[in-house]
Amino acid sequence: MDLMLPRLNALRDSEDEAAIAGAEYRHSTRLSGVGVSLKDDAKALGMGVSVKSDADMLNMGVIDSAGSAHVVMSSQDKVIVGYWLVRAALNVALSRGANKNKLLRGTGIFEDALKPNSLLSIKQYSSLLVNVQSQARGGDVSFLLGGAFASQWLSSPLNALKTCENAEQLLLQLTQRQTYRWCSLPLCQFQRFENADQIMLVPQFTGVSSKQLQFSIEVAFASVVALMKSIANKRIRLSFSFTDSRPRNIADYETHLGLKLSFNSAFSSICIEKDVLRQPLELTAQSDCSAESHVSLEGVVSNSATQTKEGVSIELQNRLSLPDFVRRYVYASSNTQAANIGLPELAETLNVSVATLKRKLKEYGTSYRALCEEVQRNHALLLLSVHKVSNETAANAMGINDLPNFRRTVKRLTGKTPSELRI
């Protein structure tokens, strides 16, 4: 089903949240079976930007008549296949001087009760990573965590990915499929943009505080690199950008991510050239495992269930976290004439009250207003910093009627003027 992204004339978070100033915002975009693509001026410029939607690929739909059936409404819902993730986190943290009791304190995770089919909540897992970050010593802990998570892939549900034929298929499964998100990068969902030559993946986080953000970005990037290398049996050429300035421990970044790094960027992202994506994958030497542990990729995605190497059956979740669903709701409304898309309409879509929805979002440490501004900010940064289009073209693509309002909106969202972003 084709959907159009909304015109947001006055985003309202109802009751106690003020309207977002200057939020008249319309994406000239269109959903198709494979993603969301910018049209009109952007298309004329050859930008061809798209946002891959695994919800569509899984036939989940962005706006689903089942309401919250496909949404992880609470941060305490247990959806993370966490056995391998917890084991890897403990191993890294303990090797860096952390105390096991302090690592698990306040998480609700009990090591003696942890089994391969154990499920954790976003809140539990986020709490564990907070403890690891605060207790483990060394500037490379985040990168070691990413590598450790990846080292568990053959024993975890990720073992099904050894059937991928090329880098594009592997990257798609790792970064877009919800079924794998919950056993590899449960706090991170990548937004995918595409042009003629490359694909850009921008991480969006769930249940991560501002203090955790850079640490979580490093974990996610290192995990993607290590997983692709382990499964493909070779290093896949990727480049990385970070919003932070060049760090003192640059050697750690180069060791774990490679040399193609840039800092002080508009947003943090992973980039991969399309010619790299088309390369066939070699069979990894580790994939020669017993027949009973082999699970086809199709079987995992279709049945949302897999069997680990230990023979434990695990149900995989084709579900979006609530913040991710809200982001997609902002991107895609049901018709182009929707003038006011706000919290009440979203609550109705999810079959909950406005008060309940606000409470659930607060549980995740965010709000409807914050998520809407994130959508606007990423769009503005993409147009101005990446594609460096004119103010007129960017304003038209964002649905802002006059240039002074456009400049004020961009300054408010990014802290920079359009001219500064194009540098």
C-alpha positions in Angstrom: 0.0 0.0 0.0 1.3 3.4 -1.0 1.4 6.0 1.8 2.4 9.6 1.8 4.3 11.3 4.6 2.4 14.0 6.6 2.2 17.7 6.4 2.7 18.8 10.0 1.3 22.3 10.4 1.3 22.4 14.2 2.6 19.3 15.9 0.9 19.1 19.2 1.8 16.9 22.1 -1.5 17.8 23.7 -2.1 19.0 27.2 1.2 20.1 28.7 3.6 20.1 25.7 3.8 23.3 23.6 3.4 23.2 19.9 6.6 22.8 18.0 7.6 26.3 16.6 7.7 26.5 12.9 6.8 22.8 12.4 5.0 23.1 9.2 6.6 20.2 7.6 5.8 18.1 4.6 8.0 15.3 3.3 7.6 15.0 -0.5 8.1 11.3 -0.2 6.4 8.1 -1.1 6.3 4.6 0.4 6.7 1.7 -1.9 7.3 -2.0 -1.2 11.0 -1.4 -0.6 11.1 1.9 1.1 10.4 5.6 1.2 11.8 7.8 -1.6 12.1 11.6 -2.0 10.4 12.9 -5.1 10.1 16.1 -7.1 13.1 18.4 -6.7 15.1 15.7 -4.9 14.5 13.3 -7.7 15.4 15.8 -10.3 18.7 16.3 -8.5 19.4 12.6 -8.8 19.3 12.1 -5.0 17.2 9.0 -5.0 17.0 9.0 -1.3 15.2 6.1 0.3 14.4 4.8 3.8 14.2 1.0 3.9 11.2 -0.3 5.9 11.5 -3.7 7.3 8.0 -3.3 8.6 6.8 -3.3 5.0 9.1 -6.2 4.1 7.7 -8.2 6.9 4.1 -7.3 5.8 3.7 -5.6 9.2 2.6 -2.3 7.8 3.5 1.1 9.2 0.0 2.0 10.3 -1.5 -1.3 11.3 -5.2 -2.0 12.0 -4.2 -4.3 14.8 -3.1 -1.2 16.8 -0.3 -2.0 19.2 -0.1 -5.7 18.2 3.2 -5.2 16.4 4.6 -2.6 18.8 6.7 -3.1 21.9 4.6 -0.6 24.0 6.5 -0.9 27.3 10.3 -0.8 27.9 9.6 -3.7 30.3 8.2 -6.1 27.7 10.5 -9.0 27.3 11.5 -9.2 23.6 15.3 -9.4 23.6 16.9 -12.7 23.0 19.5 -11.8 25.6 21.5 -14.9 26.6 24.4 -14.3 24.3 24.4 -10.5 24.7 24.5 -10.8 28.5 27.3 -13.4 28.4 29.4 -11.3 26.1 28.8 -8.1 28.1 29.9 -9.9 31.4 33.0 -11.4 29.8 34.2 -8.0 28.5 33.4 -6.1 31.7 34.9 -8.6 34.0 38.1 -8.7 32.0 38.3 -4.9 32.5 38.0 -5.0 36.3 34.2 -4.8 36.8 32.5 -6.5 39.7 29.9 -9.1 38.6 27.5 -8.3 41.4 27.6 -4.6 40.6 27.2 -5.3 36.9 23.9 -7.1 37.5 22.7 -4.8 40.3 19.4 -3.1 39.4 19.0 -5.0 36.1 16.7 -7.8 37.2 19.0 -10.2 35.4 20.1 -13.2 37.4 23.0 -15.2 36.0 21.9 -18.5 37.4 18.5 -18.2 35.8 19.9 -17.1 32.4 19.2 -19.7 29.6 19.6 -19.7 25.8 15.9 -19.0 25.4 15.7 -16.3 28.1 14.1 -13.1 27.1 15.0 -9.7 28.5 13.3 -6.3 28.4 14.8 -3.1 26.9 14.9 -1.6 30.4 16.9 -4.6 31.7 19.4 -4.6 28.8 19.9 -0.8 28.9 20.5 -1.0 32.6 23.2 -3.6 32.1 25.0 -1.5 29.5 24.9 1.5 31.8 26.6 -0.6 34.5 29.2 -1.9 32.0 30.0 1.6 30.8 30.4 2.9 34.4 32.4 -0.1 35.8 34.6 -1.4 33.0 37.9 0.4 32.5 39.4 1.5 29.2 38.4 3.7 26.3 37.9 0.7 24.0 35.3 -1.1 26.1 32.5 -0.2 23.7 34.4 -1.6 20.7 35.2 -4.8 22.6 31.5 -5.1 23.5 30.6 -4.9 19.8 33.1 -7.5 18.9 32.1 -9.8 21.7 28.4 -9.6 20.7 29.4 -10.6 17.2 31.6 -13.5 18.4 28.4 -15.2 19.6 26.7 -15.2 16.2 27.2 -18.9 15.3 25.6 -20.2 18.5 22.8 -17.6 18.5 19.8 -17.1 16.2 22.1 -15.1 13.9 23.6 -18.4 12.7 20.8 -18.3 10.0 22.6 -15.4 8.3 25.3 -17.7 7.0 22.9 -18.4 4.1 23.2 -14.8 2.8 24.7 -14.7 -0.7 26.1 -11.2 -0.8 27.0 -8.2 1.3 23.8 -6.4 0.5 21.6 -9.2 1.7 23.7 -9.6 4.9 23.6 -5.9 5.6 19.8 -5.7 5.0 19.2 -8.6 7.5 21.5 -7.2 10.2 20.3 -3.6 10.1 16.6 -3.7 8.9 15.0 -7.0 10.0 13.4 -6.8 13.4 13.8 -10.5 13.9 17.6 -10.0 14.1 17.5 -6.7 15.8 16.3 -8.3 19.1 19.2 -10.7 19.3 22.0 -8.4 18.0 21.4 -4.7 18.4 18.2 -4.4 20.5 18.6 -0.7 21.3 19.4 0.4 17.8 17.4 0.7 14.6 19.1 2.0 11.5 17.4 4.4 9.2 18.5 3.7 5.7 19.1 6.5 3.0 20.2 5.7 -0.5 21.6 7.5 -3.5 23.1 6.4 -6.8 26.5 5.3 -5.4 26.1 4.4 -1.7 23.9 3.5 1.2 23.9 5.5 4.4 22.7 3.9 7.7 21.8 6.4 10.5 21.4 4.8 14.0 18.3 5.6 16.0 18.2 4.5 19.6 15.6 3.2 22.0 16.0 3.5 25.8 19.4 5.2 25.5 20.1 8.4 27.5 22.3 11.2 26.2 25.1 10.1 28.4 25.0 6.6 26.8 24.6 7.8 23.3 28.2 7.9 22.0 29.0 4.7 23.8 26.0 3.0 22.3 26.9 4.3 18.8 30.4 2.8 19.1 29.0 -0.5 20.3 26.5 -0.7 17.4 29.1 0.3 14.8 31.7 -2.2 16.1 29.1 -4.9 16.2 28.1 -4.4 12.6 31.7 -4.5 11.5 32.5 -7.6 13.5 29.3 -9.5 12.5 29.8 -8.8 8.8 33.5 -9.8 9.0 32.7 -13.0 10.9 29.8 -14.1 8.7 31.3 -13.0 5.4 34.7 -14.4 6.3 36.3 -11.1 5.1 36.4 -7.4 6.1 33.7 -5.5 4.3 34.7 -2.0 3.4 32.7 0.6 5.4 33.1 4.2 6.3 31.9 5.9 9.4 31.0 9.5 10.5 30.5 10.8 14.0 29.0 14.0 15.4 31.7 14.2 18.1 35.1 15.7 17.6 38.1 13.5 16.9 38.8 11.5 20.0 42.1 11.0 21.8 41.8 7.2 21.5 41.6 7.4 17.7 43.7 4.2 17.5 40.8 2.3 19.1 38.5 3.5 16.4 41.0 2.6 13.6 41.6 -0.8 15.1 38.0 -1.8 15.4 36.3 0.2 12.6 39.0 0.9 10.0 40.6 4.0 8.7 37.7 5.6 6.9 36.5 7.8 9.7 35.2 11.4 9.8 34.3 13.5 12.9 32.3 16.7 13.5 29.8 15.4 11.0 26.1 16.3 10.7 25.1 12.9 12.0 26.7 9.6 12.9 26.3 7.0 10.2 27.7 4.0 8.4 28.3 4.3 4.7 28.9 1.5 2.2 29.5 1.8 -1.5 27.0 -0.1 -3.7 29.7 -1.9 -5.6 30.8 -3.4 -2.3 27.3 -4.5 -1.6 27.1 -6.6 -4.8 30.1 -8.6 -3.9 29.4 -12.3 -3.3 30.2 -13.7 0.2 32.6 -16.5 0.9 31.4 -19.3 3.1 32.8 -18.8 6.5 34.9 -21.6 7.9 32.9 -21.6 11.1 29.6 -22.3 9.3 30.5 -26.0 8.9 28.3 -27.0 11.8 25.9 -29.8 12.5 22.9 -30.3 10.2 20.4 -30.0 13.0 21.7 -26.5 13.9 21.3 -25.2 10.4 18.3 -22.9 10.0 17.4 -21.3 6.7 17.0 -17.6 6.5 13.6 -18.0 5.0 12.5 -20.2 7.8 13.5 -17.7 10.5 11.8 -14.7 8.8 8.7 -16.6 7.9 8.1 -18.5 11.2 9.7 -16.0 13.6 11.3 -18.9 15.3 14.6 -20.6 15.2 16.7 -23.2 16.9 20.1 -22.5 18.4 23.1 -24.7 18.1 22.2 -26.0 21.5 18.8 -27.0 20.1 16.8 -24.5 22.2 13.8 -23.1 20.4 13.5 -19.3 20.4 10.6 -17.1 19.2 11.9 -14.1 17.3 9.8 -10.9 17.4 8.6 -9.1 14.3 7.9 -6.0 16.4 9.0 -2.4 16.5 9.8 -0.6 19.7 7.3 2.2 20.4 9.8 5.0 19.7 10.6 3.4 16.3 6.9 3.1 15.5 6.4 6.8 16.3 9.2 7.8 14.0 7.6 5.8 11.2 4.2 7.2 12.0 5.6 10.7 11.6 7.2 9.6 8.3 4.1 7.9 6.9 0.5 9.0 7.5 -2.4 7.5 5.7 -3.1 10.4 3.3 -1.6 13.7 2.0 -4.5 15.8 3.2 -3.8 15.1 6.9 -3.1 18.7 8.1 -2.7 17.9 11.8 -0.9 14.7 12.7 -0.4 14.7 16.5 -0.4 12.7 19.6 -4.2 12.1 19.7 -4.2 10.6 16.2 -1.2 8.4 17.1 -2.9 7.2 20.3 -6.0 6.3 18.3 -3.9 4.4 15.8 -2.4 2.4 18.7 -5.8 1.9 20.5 -4.6 3.6 23.7 -5.4 6.8 25.4 -3.3 9.9 25.0 -2.3 9.7 28.7 -1.2 6.1 28.3 0.8 6.8 25.2 2.6 9.7 26.9 3.4 7.6 29.9 4.8 4.8 27.7 7.0 7.2 25.8 8.2 8.7 29.0 9.1 5.2 30.1 11.5 5.1 27.2 12.9 8.4 28.1 11.4 10.3 25.2 8.3 12.1 24.0 6.3 12.6 20.9 7.6 16.1 20.4 11.3 14.9 20.7 10.7 12.1 18.1 9.0 14.5 15.7 11.9 16.9 15.9 14.3 14.0 15.3 12.5 13.2 12.1 12.7 16.9 11.0 16.3 17.3 12.0 17.5 14.2 10.1 15.6 15.3 7.0 17.2 18.8 7.1 20.7 17.4 7.7 20.3 15.0 4.8 19.2 17.7 2.4 21.7 20.3 3.4 24.8 18.5 4.8 24.8 15.4 2.6 23.2 16.6 -0.7 23.9 20.3 -0.2 20.8 21.5 -2.0 19.7 25.1 -2.1 17.5 26.7 0.5 14.6 26.8 -1.9 14.9 23.1 -2.8 15.2 22.1 0.8 12.3 24.2 2.0 10.1 22.8 -0.7 11.1 19.2 0.2 10.4 19.9 3.9 7.0 21.6 3.1 8.0 25.0 4.5 6.4 27.9 2.6 8.8 30.7 3.1 12.6 30.9 3.4 12.8 33.0 6.7 10.7 30.3 8.4 12.8 27.6 6.8 16.1 29.2 8.1 14.6 29.6 11.6 13.4 26.0 11.6 16.8 24.6 10.5 18.6 26.7 13.1 16.3 25.6 15.9 16.6 21.9 14.9 20.3 21.7 14.2 21.9 24.7 15.9 23.3 25.8 12.6 22.2 27.9 9.6 21.6 26.2 6.3 24.8 27.8 4.9 26.8 26.4 7.8 25.4 22.9 7.2 26.4 23.0 3.6 30.1 23.7 4.4 
